[in-house]
Amino acid sequence: FLASGGLDRLVRIWDPRTDKLLESFKGHRDSLSAVAFRDGTHALYSGSSDRTVKLWNLDEMAYVETLFGHQSPVTAIDS
């Protein structure tokens, strides 16, 4: 998988072998500023200027949870 995000507030999941869009996830209230896969898994974290981090399960192409409590925009994620 390849993940991208931007000003449109969508997390997009791509197949890098075919360049095809597999899924788009809604949920952030502001632009995306970071995406990161958890090592060795299909778990994806997305960070946003809305001060949240969201967890997505790409095996099921589904939303898992939102992590709240950040005091400023999330600009990077280290997995």
All heavy atoms as a GROMACS GRO file, in nm:
protein
  623
    1PHE      N    1   0.083  -0.119   0.000
    1PHE     CA    2   0.000   0.000   0.000
    1PHE      C    3   0.087   0.125   0.000
    1PHE      O    4   0.197   0.126   0.053
    1PHE     CB    5  -0.089   0.005   0.125
    1PHE     CG    6  -0.190  -0.105   0.131
    1PHE    CD1    7  -0.180  -0.204   0.228
    1PHE    CD2    8  -0.297  -0.111   0.044
    1PHE    CE1    9  -0.274  -0.305   0.237
    1PHE    CE2   10  -0.391  -0.212   0.052
    1PHE     CZ   11  -0.380  -0.308   0.149
    2LEU      N   12   0.031   0.232  -0.055
    2LEU     CA   13   0.088   0.365  -0.049
    2LEU      C   14  -0.022   0.456   0.002
    2LEU      O   15  -0.137   0.446  -0.042
    2LEU     CB   16   0.134   0.410  -0.187
    2LEU     CG   17   0.180   0.555  -0.199
    2LEU    CD1   18   0.316   0.572  -0.132
    2LEU    CD2   19   0.187   0.596  -0.345
    3ALA      N   20   0.009   0.544   0.098
    3ALA     CA   21  -0.090   0.635   0.156
    3ALA      C   22  -0.052   0.779   0.127
    3ALA      O   23   0.066   0.814   0.127
    3ALA     CB   24  -0.101   0.612   0.306
    4SER      N   25  -0.154   0.862   0.105
    4SER     CA   26  -0.131   1.004   0.084
    4SER      C   27  -0.244   1.082   0.149
    4SER      O   28  -0.352   1.029   0.176
    4SER     CB   29  -0.122   1.038  -0.065
    4SER     OG   30  -0.244   1.015  -0.130
    5GLY      N   31  -0.219   1.208   0.174
    5GLY     CA   32  -0.320   1.297   0.230
    5GLY      C   33  -0.281   1.440   0.204
    5GLY      O   34  -0.166   1.468   0.173
    6GLY      N   35  -0.377   1.531   0.217
    6GLY     CA   36  -0.346   1.669   0.188
    6GLY      C   37  -0.453   1.765   0.234
    6GLY      O   38  -0.526   1.739   0.329
    7LEU      N   39  -0.465   1.876   0.162
    7LEU     CA   40  -0.555   1.984   0.199
    7LEU      C   41  -0.702   1.946   0.191
    7LEU      O   42  -0.786   2.008   0.256
    7LEU     CB   43  -0.529   2.107   0.111
    7LEU     CG   44  -0.390   2.169   0.124
    7LEU    CD1   45  -0.373   2.282   0.022
    7LEU    CD2   46  -0.366   2.220   0.265
    8ASP      N   47  -0.735   1.843   0.113
    8ASP     CA   48  -0.876   1.804   0.097
    8ASP      C   49  -0.928   1.719   0.213
    8ASP      O   50  -1.042   1.677   0.212
    8ASP     CB   51  -0.897   1.731  -0.035
    8ASP     CG   52  -0.817   1.602  -0.046
    8ASP    OD1   53  -0.748   1.564   0.051
    8ASP    OD2   54  -0.822   1.541  -0.154
    9ARG      N   55  -0.844   1.692   0.313
    9ARG     CA   56  -0.880   1.621   0.438
    9ARG      C   57  -0.906   1.472   0.417
    9ARG      O   58  -0.958   1.405   0.504
    9ARG     CB   59  -1.000   1.686   0.505
    9ARG     CG   60  -0.981   1.831   0.536
    9ARG     CD   61  -1.101   1.893   0.597
    9ARG     NE   62  -1.214   1.881   0.505
    9ARG     CZ   63  -1.328   1.944   0.520
    9ARG    NH1   64  -1.347   2.021   0.623
    9ARG    NH2   65  -1.425   1.927   0.434
   10LEU      N   66  -0.870   1.418   0.302
   10LEU     CA   67  -0.890   1.276   0.273
   10LEU      C   68  -0.760   1.199   0.287
   10LEU      O   69  -0.654   1.247   0.248
   10LEU     CB   70  -0.942   1.257   0.131
   10LEU     CG   71  -1.080   1.314   0.100
   10LEU    CD1   72  -1.109   1.296  -0.049
   10LEU    CD2   73  -1.187   1.247   0.184
   11VAL      N   74  -0.771   1.077   0.339
   11VAL     CA   75  -0.660   0.981   0.337
   11VAL      C   76  -0.686   0.892   0.216
   11VAL      O   77  -0.795   0.832   0.204
   11VAL     CB   78  -0.656   0.895   0.465
   11VAL    CG1   79  -0.546   0.791   0.456
   11VAL    CG2   80  -0.638   0.983   0.588
   12ARG      N   81  -0.590   0.885   0.127
   12ARG     CA   82  -0.606   0.801   0.008
   12ARG      C   83  -0.509   0.683   0.014
   12ARG      O   84  -0.393   0.701   0.048
   12ARG     CB   85  -0.582   0.883  -0.118
   12ARG     CG   86  -0.693   0.980  -0.146
   12ARG     CD   87  -0.678   1.042  -0.285
   12ARG     NE   88  -0.796   1.118  -0.320
   12ARG     CZ   89  -0.813   1.246  -0.289
   12ARG    NH1   90  -0.720   1.311  -0.222
   12ARG    NH2   91  -0.924   1.309  -0.324
   13ILE      N   92  -0.559   0.566  -0.023
   13ILE     CA   93  -0.480   0.443  -0.024
   13ILE      C   94  -0.466   0.399  -0.169
   13ILE      O   95  -0.566   0.383  -0.240
   13ILE     CB   96  -0.547   0.332   0.059
   13ILE    CG1   97  -0.582   0.384   0.200
   13ILE    CG2   98  -0.458   0.209   0.065
   13ILE    CD1   99  -0.465   0.437   0.279
   14TRP      N  100  -0.343   0.377  -0.210
   14TRP     CA  101  -0.310   0.343  -0.349
   14TRP      C  102  -0.242   0.207  -0.358
   14TRP      O  103  -0.178   0.164  -0.264
   14TRP     CB  104  -0.214   0.447  -0.406
   14TRP     CG  105  -0.260   0.588  -0.398
   14TRP    CD1  106  -0.245   0.672  -0.291
   14TRP    CD2  107  -0.330   0.661  -0.497
   14TRP    NE1  108  -0.300   0.795  -0.320
   14TRP    CE2  109  -0.353   0.790  -0.447
   14TRP    CE3  110  -0.374   0.630  -0.626
   14TRP    CZ2  111  -0.419   0.888  -0.520
   14TRP    CZ3  112  -0.439   0.728  -0.699
   14TRP    CH2  113  -0.462   0.856  -0.646
   15ASP      N  114  -0.256   0.144  -0.472
   15ASP     CA  115  -0.177   0.026  -0.505
   15ASP      C  116  -0.061   0.075  -0.590
   15ASP      O  117  -0.081   0.115  -0.705
   15ASP     CB  118  -0.261  -0.074  -0.584
   15ASP     CG  119  -0.184  -0.201  -0.618
   15ASP    OD1  120  -0.058  -0.199  -0.620
   15ASP    OD2  121  -0.249  -0.303  -0.645
   16PRO      N  122   0.062   0.074  -0.537
   16PRO     CA  123   0.175   0.130  -0.612
   16PRO      C  124   0.213   0.048  -0.736
   16PRO      O  125   0.278   0.099  -0.825
   16PRO     CB  126   0.288   0.132  -0.510
   16PRO     CG  127   0.250   0.035  -0.406
   16PRO     CD  128   0.100   0.029  -0.404
   17ARG      N  129   0.170  -0.078  -0.742
   17ARG     CA  130   0.201  -0.159  -0.860
   17ARG      C  131   0.117  -0.122  -0.980
   17ARG      O  132   0.160  -0.130  -1.093
   17ARG     CB  133   0.184  -0.308  -0.826
   17ARG     CG  134   0.287  -0.360  -0.726
   17ARG     CD  135   0.253  -0.499  -0.679
   17ARG     NE  136   0.136  -0.485  -0.592
   17ARG     CZ  137   0.047  -0.579  -0.566
   17ARG    NH1  138   0.061  -0.697  -0.620
   17ARG    NH2  139  -0.054  -0.557  -0.486
   18THR      N  140  -0.008  -0.080  -0.953
   18THR     CA  141  -0.100  -0.049  -1.063
   18THR      C  142  -0.132   0.100  -1.072
   18THR      O  143  -0.200   0.141  -1.167
   18THR     CB  144  -0.232  -0.126  -1.045
   18THR    OG1  145  -0.295  -0.080  -0.925
   18THR    CG2  146  -0.208  -0.276  -1.040
   19ASP      N  147  -0.089   0.179  -0.973
   19ASP     CA  148  -0.120   0.322  -0.965
   19ASP      C  149  -0.270   0.348  -0.948
   19ASP      O  150  -0.318   0.457  -0.978
   19ASP     CB  151  -0.069   0.400  -1.087
   19ASP     CG  152   0.082   0.398  -1.098
   19ASP    OD1  153   0.149   0.389  -0.993
   19ASP    OD2  154   0.133   0.405  -1.211
   20LYS      N  155  -0.345   0.250  -0.899
   20LYS     CA  156  -0.489   0.267  -0.883
   20LYS      C  157  -0.523   0.306  -0.740
   20LYS      O  158  -0.463   0.258  -0.644
   20LYS     CB  159  -0.562   0.138  -0.918
   20LYS     CG  160  -0.557   0.109  -1.066
   20LYS     CD  161  -0.651  -0.002  -1.104
   20LYS     CE  162  -0.642  -0.021  -1.254
   20LYS     NZ  163  -0.737  -0.115  -1.304
   21LEU      N  164  -0.622   0.393  -0.729
   21LEU     CA  165  -0.676   0.432  -0.599
   21LEU      C  166  -0.762   0.318  -0.546
   21LEU      O  167  -0.855   0.274  -0.614
   21LEU     CB  168  -0.760   0.559  -0.614
   21LEU     CG  169  -0.825   0.612  -0.488
   21LEU    CD1  170  -0.720   0.656  -0.386
   21LEU    CD2  171  -0.917   0.728  -0.522
   22LEU      N  172  -0.731   0.272  -0.425
   22LEU     CA  173  -0.806   0.162  -0.366
   22LEU      C  174  -0.918   0.210  -0.274
   22LEU      O  175  -1.024   0.149  -0.267
   22LEU     CB  176  -0.712   0.071  -0.286
   22LEU     CG  177  -0.599   0.005  -0.364
   22LEU    CD1  178  -0.508  -0.071  -0.270
   22LEU    CD2  179  -0.657  -0.087  -0.471
   23GLU      N  180  -0.891   0.319  -0.200
   23GLU     CA  181  -0.987   0.366  -0.100
   23GLU      C  182  -0.957   0.510  -0.065
   23GLU      O  183  -0.842   0.555  -0.073
   23GLU     CB  184  -0.977   0.280   0.025
   23GLU     CG  185  -1.082   0.304   0.130
   23GLU     CD  186  -1.220   0.261   0.085
   23GLU    OE1  187  -1.242   0.141   0.060
   23GLU    OE2  188  -1.306   0.350   0.073
   24SER      N  189  -1.060   0.582  -0.025
   24SER     CA  190  -1.046   0.717   0.031
   24SER      C  191  -1.120   0.719   0.163
   24SER      O  192  -1.235   0.674   0.170
   24SER     CB  193  -1.107   0.823  -0.061
   24SER     OG  194  -1.033   0.834  -0.180
   25PHE      N  195  -1.055   0.771   0.266
   25PHE     CA  196  -1.115   0.778   0.399
   25PHE      C  197  -1.144   0.923   0.435
   25PHE      O  198  -1.057   1.009   0.421
   25PHE     CB  199  -1.022   0.720   0.505
   25PHE     CG  200  -0.994   0.574   0.492
   25PHE    CD1  201  -0.864   0.530   0.475
   25PHE    CD2  202  -1.096   0.481   0.497
   25PHE    CE1  203  -0.836   0.395   0.464
   25PHE    CE2  204  -1.069   0.345   0.485
   25PHE     CZ  205  -0.939   0.303   0.469
   26LYS      N  206  -1.264   0.951   0.486
   26LYS     CA  207  -1.301   1.080   0.541
   26LYS      C  208  -1.292   1.072   0.693
   26LYS      O  209  -1.301   0.965   0.749
   26LYS     CB  210  -1.445   1.116   0.502
   26LYS     CG  211  -1.468   1.134   0.356
   26LYS     CD  212  -1.614   1.166   0.332
   26LYS     CE  213  -1.644   1.176   0.184
   26LYS     NZ  214  -1.786   1.202   0.160
   27GLY      N  215  -1.280   1.187   0.756
   27GLY     CA  216  -1.286   1.187   0.901
   27GLY      C  217  -1.214   1.304   0.965
   27GLY      O  218  -1.258   1.352   1.069
   28HIS      N  219  -1.106   1.351   0.905
   28HIS     CA  220  -1.036   1.465   0.962
   28HIS      C  221  -1.113   1.594   0.931
   28HIS      O  222  -1.176   1.606   0.826
   28HIS     CB  223  -0.893   1.475   0.907
   28HIS     CG  224  -0.800   1.376   0.969
   28HIS    ND1  225  -0.756   1.387   1.099
   28HIS    CD2  226  -0.742   1.265   0.919
   28HIS    CE1  227  -0.674   1.287   1.126
   28HIS    NE2  228  -0.665   1.210   1.017
   29ARG      N  229  -1.105   1.689   1.023
   29ARG     CA  230  -1.176   1.816   1.007
   29ARG      C  231  -1.088   1.927   0.949
   29ARG      O  232  -1.136   2.038   0.928
   29ARG     CB  233  -1.232   1.861   1.142
   29ARG     CG  234  -1.336   1.767   1.194
   29ARG     CD  235  -1.392   1.814   1.323
   29ARG     NE  236  -1.487   1.718   1.376
   29ARG     CZ  237  -1.531   1.718   1.497
   29ARG    NH1  238  -1.491   1.811   1.581
   29ARG    NH2  239  -1.617   1.628   1.536
   30ASP      N  240  -0.961   1.896   0.927
   30ASP     CA  241  -0.869   1.992   0.868
   30ASP      C  242  -0.769   1.915   0.783
   30ASP      O  243  -0.774   1.792   0.777
   30ASP     CB  244  -0.798   2.072   0.978
   30ASP     CG  245  -0.750   2.209   0.932
   30ASP    OD1  246  -0.735   2.230   0.809
   30ASP    OD2  247  -0.723   2.295   1.017
   31SER      N  248  -0.678   1.985   0.719
   31SER     CA  249  -0.585   1.922   0.626
   31SER      C  250  -0.496   1.818   0.694
   31SER      O  251  -0.465   1.830   0.812
   31SER     CB  252  -0.498   2.028   0.559
   31SER     OG  253  -0.425   2.099   0.656
   32LEU      N  254  -0.457   1.717   0.617
   32LEU     CA  255  -0.366   1.615   0.666
   32LEU      C  256  -0.222   1.664   0.655
   32LEU      O  257  -0.185   1.728   0.557
   32LEU     CB  258  -0.382   1.485   0.587
   32LEU     CG  259  -0.487   1.391   0.644
   32LEU    CD1  260  -0.624   1.436   0.603
   32LEU    CD2  261  -0.459   1.252   0.605
   33SER      N  262  -0.143   1.632   0.756
   33SER     CA  263  -0.004   1.677   0.758
   33SER      C  264   0.094   1.562   0.779
   33SER      O  265   0.214   1.584   0.770
   33SER     CB  266   0.014   1.784   0.865
   33SER     OG  267  -0.043   1.742   0.986
   34ALA      N  268   0.044   1.442   0.806
   34ALA     CA  269   0.134   1.328   0.829
   34ALA      C  270   0.058   1.197   0.809
   34ALA      O  271  -0.058   1.186   0.844
   34ALA     CB  272   0.190   1.333   0.971
   35VAL      N  273   0.126   1.100   0.751
   35VAL     CA  274   0.076   0.962   0.744
   35VAL      C  275   0.194   0.870   0.771
   35VAL      O  276   0.307   0.900   0.731
   35VAL     CB  277   0.012   0.927   0.608
   35VAL    CG1  278  -0.120   1.000   0.588
   35VAL    CG2  279   0.104   0.954   0.492
   36ALA      N  280   0.168   0.760   0.841
   36ALA     CA  281   0.275   0.664   0.871
   36ALA      C  282   0.214   0.527   0.895
   36ALA      O  283   0.111   0.514   0.962
   36ALA     CB  284   0.353   0.707   0.995
   37PHE      N  285   0.279   0.426   0.838
   37PHE     CA  286   0.239   0.287   0.863
   37PHE      C  287   0.311   0.237   0.988
   37PHE      O  288   0.427   0.271   1.011
   37PHE     CB  289   0.279   0.198   0.745
   37PHE     CG  290   0.192   0.215   0.625
   37PHE    CD1  291   0.230   0.297   0.521
   37PHE    CD2  292   0.071   0.148   0.616
   37PHE    CE1  293   0.150   0.313   0.409
   37PHE    CE2  294  -0.011   0.163   0.504
   37PHE     CZ  295   0.030   0.246   0.400
   38ARG      N  296   0.242   0.155   1.066
   38ARG     CA  297   0.307   0.086   1.177
   38ARG      C  298   0.390  -0.024   1.115
   38ARG      O  299   0.341  -0.103   1.032
   38ARG     CB  300   0.204   0.029   1.273
   38ARG     CG  301   0.268  -0.036   1.392
   38ARG     CD  302   0.165  -0.079   1.493
   38ARG     NE  303   0.234  -0.139   1.605
   38ARG     CZ  304   0.173  -0.201   1.702
   38ARG    NH1  305   0.041  -0.210   1.702
   38ARG    NH2  306   0.242  -0.254   1.800
   39ASP      N  307   0.517  -0.032   1.155
   39ASP     CA  308   0.611  -0.130   1.099
   39ASP      C  309   0.555  -0.271   1.099
   39ASP      O  310   0.504  -0.319   1.200
   39ASP     CB  311   0.742  -0.129   1.178
   39ASP     CG  312   0.854  -0.060   1.104
   39ASP    OD1  313   0.833  -0.017   0.990
   39ASP    OD2  314   0.963  -0.051   1.162
   40GLY      N  315   0.563  -0.335   0.984
   40GLY     CA  316   0.525  -0.476   0.973
   40GLY      C  317   0.377  -0.503   0.974
   40GLY      O  318   0.336  -0.618   0.986
   41THR      N  319   0.294  -0.399   0.963
   41THR     CA  320   0.148  -0.418   0.967
   41THR      C  321   0.082  -0.337   0.856
   41THR      O  322   0.148  -0.263   0.785
   41THR     CB  323   0.089  -0.372   1.102
   41THR    OG1  324   0.090  -0.229   1.106
   41THR    CG2  325   0.165  -0.429   1.220
   42HIS      N  326  -0.047  -0.351   0.848
   42HIS     CA  327  -0.126  -0.268   0.758
   42HIS      C  328  -0.206  -0.166   0.838
   42HIS      O  329  -0.314  -0.123   0.796
   42HIS     CB  330  -0.219  -0.353   0.672
   42HIS     CG  331  -0.145  -0.433   0.571
   42HIS    ND1  332  -0.186  -0.556   0.531
   42HIS    CD2  333  -0.032  -0.408   0.501
   42HIS    CE1  334  -0.101  -0.605   0.441
   42HIS    NE2  335  -0.008  -0.516   0.422
   43ALA      N  336  -0.154  -0.128   0.954
   43ALA     CA  337  -0.214  -0.021   1.035
   43ALA      C  338  -0.155   0.111   0.989
   43ALA      O  339  -0.034   0.126   0.976
   43ALA     CB  340  -0.184  -0.044   1.183
   44LEU      N  341  -0.242   0.208   0.962
   44LEU     CA  342  -0.200   0.339   0.914
   44LEU      C  343  -0.246   0.446   1.011
   44LEU      O  344  -0.362   0.446   1.055
   44LEU     CB  345  -0.261   0.367   0.776
   44LEU     CG  346  -0.233   0.506   0.719
   44LEU    CD1  347  -0.086   0.518   0.679
   44LEU    CD2  348  -0.324   0.535   0.601
   45TYR      N  349  -0.155   0.537   1.045
   45TYR     CA  350  -0.187   0.653   1.128
   45TYR      C  351  -0.187   0.776   1.040
   45TYR      O  352  -0.099   0.793   0.956
   45TYR     CB  353  -0.083   0.670   1.239
   45TYR     CG  354  -0.086   0.558   1.340
   45TYR    CD1  355  -0.008   0.445   1.324
   45TYR    CD2  356  -0.168   0.566   1.453
   45TYR    CE1  357  -0.010   0.342   1.416
   45TYR    CE2  358  -0.171   0.463   1.546
   45TYR     CZ  359  -0.092   0.351   1.526
   45TYR     OH  360  -0.095   0.250   1.619
   46SER      N  361  -0.286   0.863   1.060
   46SER     CA  362  -0.289   0.991   0.989
   46SER      C  363  -0.298   1.104   1.091
   46SER      O  364  -0.373   1.096   1.188
   46SER     CB  365  -0.407   0.996   0.892
   46SER     OG  366  -0.530   0.979   0.958
   47GLY      N  367  -0.217   1.207   1.069
   47GLY     CA  368  -0.217   1.324   1.157
   47GLY      C  369  -0.267   1.445   1.082
   47GLY      O  370  -0.248   1.457   0.960
   48SER      N  371  -0.330   1.537   1.155
   48SER     CA  372  -0.396   1.648   1.090
   48SER      C  373  -0.377   1.779   1.166
   48SER      O  374  -0.345   1.781   1.285
   48SER     CB  375  -0.545   1.617   1.080
   48SER     OG  376  -0.619   1.727   1.036
   49SER      N  377  -0.404   1.888   1.095
   49SER     CA  378  -0.406   2.019   1.157
   49SER      C  379  -0.524   2.034   1.252
   49SER      O  380  -0.531   2.130   1.328
   49SER     CB  381  -0.413   2.128   1.050
   49SER     OG  382  -0.295   2.127   0.974
   50ASP      N  383  -0.617   1.938   1.251
   50ASP     CA  384  -0.728   1.940   1.346
   50ASP      C  385  -0.687   1.889   1.485
   50ASP      O  386  -0.770   1.875   1.573
   50ASP     CB  387  -0.849   1.863   1.293
   50ASP     CG  388  -0.827   1.712   1.282
   50ASP    OD1  389  -0.723   1.660   1.325
   50ASP    OD2  390  -0.916   1.645   1.224
   51ARG      N  391  -0.558   1.860   1.502
   51ARG     CA  392  -0.497   1.818   1.629
   51ARG      C  393  -0.537   1.676   1.671
   51ARG      O  394  -0.540   1.644   1.789
   51ARG     CB  395  -0.529   1.918   1.741
   51ARG     CG  396  -0.482   2.058   1.710
   51ARG     CD  397  -0.501   2.154   1.823
   51ARG     NE  398  -0.623   2.134   1.898
   51ARG     CZ  399  -0.716   2.225   1.920
   51ARG    NH1  400  -0.701   2.344   1.872
   51ARG    NH2  401  -0.822   2.196   1.990
   52THR      N  402  -0.567   1.591   1.572
   52THR     CA  403  -0.598   1.452   1.602
   52THR      C  404  -0.508   1.359   1.521
   52THR      O  405  -0.452   1.397   1.419
   52THR     CB  406  -0.745   1.416   1.568
   52THR    OG1  407  -0.765   1.426   1.428
   52THR    CG2  408  -0.843   1.503   1.644
   53VAL      N  409  -0.498   1.236   1.571
   53VAL     CA  410  -0.436   1.126   1.498
   53VAL      C  411  -0.543   1.019   1.484
   53VAL      O  412  -0.612   0.986   1.581
   53VAL     CB  413  -0.313   1.069   1.574
   53VAL    CG1  414  -0.261   0.943   1.506
   53VAL    CG2  415  -0.204   1.174   1.585
   54LYS      N  416  -0.560   0.970   1.363
   54LYS     CA  417  -0.658   0.863   1.339
   54LYS      C  418  -0.585   0.736   1.299
   54LYS      O  419  -0.483   0.741   1.232
   54LYS     CB  420  -0.757   0.903   1.231
   54LYS     CG  421  -0.846   1.019   1.275
   54LYS     CD  422  -0.959   1.042   1.179
   54LYS     CE  423  -1.045   1.160   1.222
   54LYS     NZ  424  -1.122   1.138   1.342
   55LEU      N  425  -0.640   0.623   1.343
   55LEU     CA  426  -0.586   0.492   1.311
   55LEU      C  427  -0.682   0.422   1.215
   55LEU      O  428  -0.803   0.420   1.237
   55LEU     CB  429  -0.569   0.408   1.438
   55LEU     CG  430  -0.527   0.263   1.422
   55LEU    CD1  431  -0.393   0.251   1.349
   55LEU    CD2  432  -0.521   0.193   1.557
   56TRP      N  433  -0.624   0.366   1.108
   56TRP     CA  434  -0.700   0.297   1.004
   56TRP      C  435  -0.646   0.156   0.988
   56TRP      O  436  -0.525   0.134   0.994
   56TRP     CB  437  -0.687   0.371   0.870
   56TRP     CG  438  -0.710   0.517   0.879
   56TRP    CD1  439  -0.616   0.614   0.902
   56TRP    CD2  440  -0.834   0.585   0.867
   56TRP    NE1  441  -0.674   0.738   0.905
   56TRP    CE2  442  -0.809   0.723   0.883
   56TRP    CE3  443  -0.966   0.544   0.843
   56TRP    CZ2  444  -0.909   0.818   0.876
   56TRP    CZ3  445  -1.064   0.640   0.835
   56TRP    CH2  446  -1.037   0.775   0.852
   57ASN      N  447  -0.734   0.058   0.968
   57ASN     CA  448  -0.695  -0.080   0.944
   57ASN      C  449  -0.709  -0.108   0.795
   57ASN      O  450  -0.821  -0.114   0.743
   57ASN     CB  451  -0.786  -0.174   1.025
   57ASN     CG  452  -0.756  -0.320   1.001
   57ASN    OD1  453  -0.699  -0.358   0.899
   57ASN    ND2  454  -0.795  -0.403   1.096
   58LEU      N  455  -0.598  -0.122   0.726
   58LEU     CA  456  -0.604  -0.140   0.581
   58LEU      C  457  -0.633  -0.284   0.540
   58LEU      O  458  -0.668  -0.308   0.424
   58LEU     CB  459  -0.475  -0.091   0.517
   58LEU     CG  460  -0.445   0.058   0.540
   58LEU    CD1  461  -0.328   0.102   0.453
   58LEU    CD2  462  -0.566   0.145   0.517
   59ASP      N  463  -0.623  -0.379   0.632
   59ASP     CA  464  -0.667  -0.515   0.600
   59ASP      C  465  -0.818  -0.517   0.577
   59ASP      O  466  -0.868  -0.591   0.494
   59ASP     CB  467  -0.631  -0.613   0.712
   59ASP     CG  468  -0.483  -0.645   0.715
   59ASP    OD1  469  -0.420  -0.648   0.608
   59ASP    OD2  470  -0.429  -0.664   0.826
   60GLU      N  471  -0.889  -0.434   0.653
   60GLU     CA  472  -1.035  -0.426   0.642
   60GLU      C  473  -1.081  -0.296   0.576
   60GLU      O  474  -1.201  -0.274   0.560
   60GLU     CB  475  -1.098  -0.441   0.779
   60GLU     CG  476  -1.067  -0.575   0.844
   60GLU     CD  477  -1.128  -0.588   0.981
   60GLU    OE1  478  -1.220  -0.512   1.016
   60GLU    OE2  479  -1.084  -0.677   1.054
   61MET      N  480  -0.985  -0.209   0.539
   61MET     CA  481  -1.015  -0.077   0.483
   61MET      C  482  -1.118  -0.006   0.571
   61MET      O  483  -1.224   0.039   0.525
   61MET     CB  484  -1.066  -0.087   0.339
   61MET     CG  485  -0.960  -0.131   0.242
   61MET     SD  486  -0.825  -0.012   0.233
   61MET     CE  487  -0.716  -0.091   0.118
   62ALA      N  488  -1.084   0.007   0.699
   62ALA     CA  489  -1.179   0.060   0.796
   62ALA      C  490  -1.113   0.154   0.898
   62ALA      O  491  -0.995   0.139   0.930
   62ALA     CB  492  -1.246  -0.055   0.871
   63TYR      N  493  -1.192   0.246   0.948
   63TYR     CA  494  -1.153   0.335   1.057
   63TYR      C  495  -1.148   0.254   1.187
   63TYR      O  496  -1.235   0.170   1.211
   63TYR     CB  497  -1.256   0.447   1.067
   63TYR     CG  498  -1.253   0.525   1.195
   63TYR    CD1  499  -1.160   0.625   1.214
   63TYR    CD2  500  -1.344   0.498   1.296
   63TYR    CE1  501  -1.156   0.698   1.332
   63TYR    CE2  502  -1.342   0.571   1.413
   63TYR     CZ  503  -1.248   0.670   1.432
   63TYR     OH  504  -1.245   0.741   1.548
   64VAL      N  505  -1.050   0.283   1.273
   64VAL     CA  506  -1.040   0.214   1.402
   64VAL      C  507  -1.070   0.309   1.517
   64VAL      O  508  -1.160   0.284   1.597
   64VAL     CB  509  -0.901   0.148   1.419
   64VAL    CG1  510  -0.888   0.084   1.556
   64VAL    CG2  511  -0.875   0.048   1.309
   65GLU      N  512  -0.991   0.418   1.529
   65GLU     CA  513  -1.012   0.510   1.641
   65GLU      C  514  -0.944   0.644   1.616
   65GLU      O  515  -0.860   0.656   1.528
   65GLU     CB  516  -0.961   0.451   1.772
   65GLU     CG  517  -0.809   0.436   1.779
   65GLU     CD  518  -0.761   0.384   1.912
   65GLU    OE1  519  -0.817   0.422   2.017
   65GLU    OE2  520  -0.667   0.304   1.912
   66THR      N  521  -0.982   0.742   1.698
   66THR     CA  522  -0.921   0.874   1.694
   66THR      C  523  -0.852   0.900   1.826
   66THR      O  524  -0.908   0.875   1.932
   66THR     CB  525  -1.028   0.983   1.670
   66THR    OG1  526  -1.093   0.959   1.546
   66THR    CG2  527  -0.965   1.122   1.667
   67LEU      N  528  -0.730   0.952   1.818
   67LEU     CA  529  -0.652   0.989   1.936
   67LEU      C  530  -0.659   1.141   1.952
   67LEU      O  531  -0.613   1.215   1.865
   67LEU     CB  532  -0.508   0.943   1.921
   67LEU     CG  533  -0.489   0.794   1.888
   67LEU    CD1  534  -0.344   0.764   1.860
   67LEU    CD2  535  -0.542   0.708   2.002
   68PHE      N  536  -0.720   1.186   2.061
   68PHE     CA  537  -0.738   1.328   2.089
   68PHE      C  538  -0.635   1.374   2.192
   68PHE      O  539  -0.565   1.294   2.251
   68PHE     CB  540  -0.879   1.354   2.146
   68PHE     CG  541  -0.989   1.322   2.052
   68PHE    CD1  542  -1.055   1.200   2.060
   68PHE    CD2  543  -1.029   1.413   1.956
   68PHE    CE1  544  -1.159   1.170   1.975
   68PHE    CE2  545  -1.133   1.384   1.869
   68PHE     CZ  546  -1.198   1.262   1.879
   69GLY      N  547  -0.628   1.505   2.215
   69GLY     CA  548  -0.548   1.559   2.324
   69GLY      C  549  -0.426   1.636   2.282
   69GLY      O  550  -0.358   1.693   2.367
   70HIS      N  551  -0.397   1.642   2.155
   70HIS     CA  552  -0.281   1.719   2.110
   70HIS      C  553  -0.314   1.868   2.121
   70HIS      O  554  -0.425   1.911   2.090
   70HIS     CB  555  -0.244   1.682   1.965
   70HIS     CG  556  -0.204   1.540   1.952
   70HIS    ND1  557  -0.296   1.438   1.933
   70HIS    CD2  558  -0.084   1.480   1.959
   70HIS    CE1  559  -0.233   1.323   1.927
   70HIS    NE2  560  -0.104   1.346   1.942
   71GLN      N  561  -0.217   1.948   2.163
   71GLN     CA  562  -0.239   2.090   2.188
   71GLN      C  563  -0.214   2.176   2.064
   71GLN      O  564  -0.244   2.295   2.065
   71GLN     CB  565  -0.150   2.137   2.303
   71GLN     CG  566  -0.178   2.064   2.433
   71GLN     CD  567  -0.324   2.078   2.478
   71GLN    OE1  568  -0.375   2.188   2.483
   71GLN    NE2  569  -0.388   1.967   2.506
   72SER      N  570  -0.159   2.117   1.960
   72SER     CA  571  -0.131   2.190   1.837
   72SER      C  572  -0.144   2.092   1.720
   72SER      O  573  -0.158   1.972   1.740
   72SER     CB  574   0.008   2.254   1.842
   72SER     OG  575   0.107   2.157   1.864
   73PRO      N  576  -0.139   2.143   1.596
   73PRO     CA  577  -0.151   2.053   1.480
   73PRO      C  578  -0.047   1.941   1.483
   73PRO      O  579   0.067   1.963   1.525
   73PRO     CB  580  -0.128   2.146   1.361
   73PRO     CG  581  -0.170   2.280   1.409
   73PRO     CD  582  -0.131   2.284   1.554
   74VAL      N  583  -0.088   1.824   1.441
   74VAL     CA  584   0.004   1.709   1.431
   74VAL      C  585   0.078   1.723   1.298
   74VAL      O  586   0.017   1.717   1.192
   74VAL     CB  587  -0.073   1.576   1.438
   74VAL    CG1  588   0.022   1.459   1.421
   74VAL    CG2  589  -0.150   1.566   1.568
   75THR      N  590   0.208   1.742   1.304
   75THR     CA  591   0.286   1.766   1.182
   75THR      C  592   0.376   1.648   1.144
   75THR      O  593   0.435   1.649   1.036
   75THR     CB  594   0.371   1.892   1.196
   75THR    OG1  595   0.458   1.877   1.308
   75THR    CG2  596   0.283   2.015   1.214
   76ALA      N  597   0.389   1.550   1.232
   76ALA     CA  598   0.473   1.433   1.202
   76ALA      C  599   0.428   1.317   1.289
   76ALA      O  600   0.379   1.336   1.400
   76ALA     CB  601   0.620   1.464   1.226
   77ILE      N  602   0.448   1.196   1.237
   77ILE     CA  603   0.420   1.074   1.312
   77ILE      C  604   0.536   0.981   1.294
   77ILE      O  605   0.580   0.956   1.181
   77ILE     CB  606   0.291   1.006   1.262
   77ILE    CG1  607   0.170   1.098   1.280
   77ILE    CG2  608   0.268   0.874   1.334
   77ILE    CD1  609   0.044   1.045   1.217
   78ASP      N  610   0.588   0.926   1.403
   78ASP     CA  611   0.696   0.828   1.398
   78ASP      C  612   0.641   0.696   1.444
   78ASP      O  613   0.591   0.683   1.557
   78ASP     CB  614   0.812   0.873   1.488
   78ASP     CG  615   0.930   0.780   1.480
   78ASP    OD1  616   0.933   0.694   1.390
   78ASP    OD2  617   1.020   0.793   1.564
   79SER      N  618   0.644   0.598   1.358
   79SER     CA  619   0.588   0.469   1.397
   79SER      C  620   0.701   0.370   1.419
   79SER      O  621   0.689   0.255   1.423
   79SER     CB  622   0.492   0.419   1.290
   79SER     OG  623   0.558   0.402   1.167
   0.00000   0.00000   0.00000
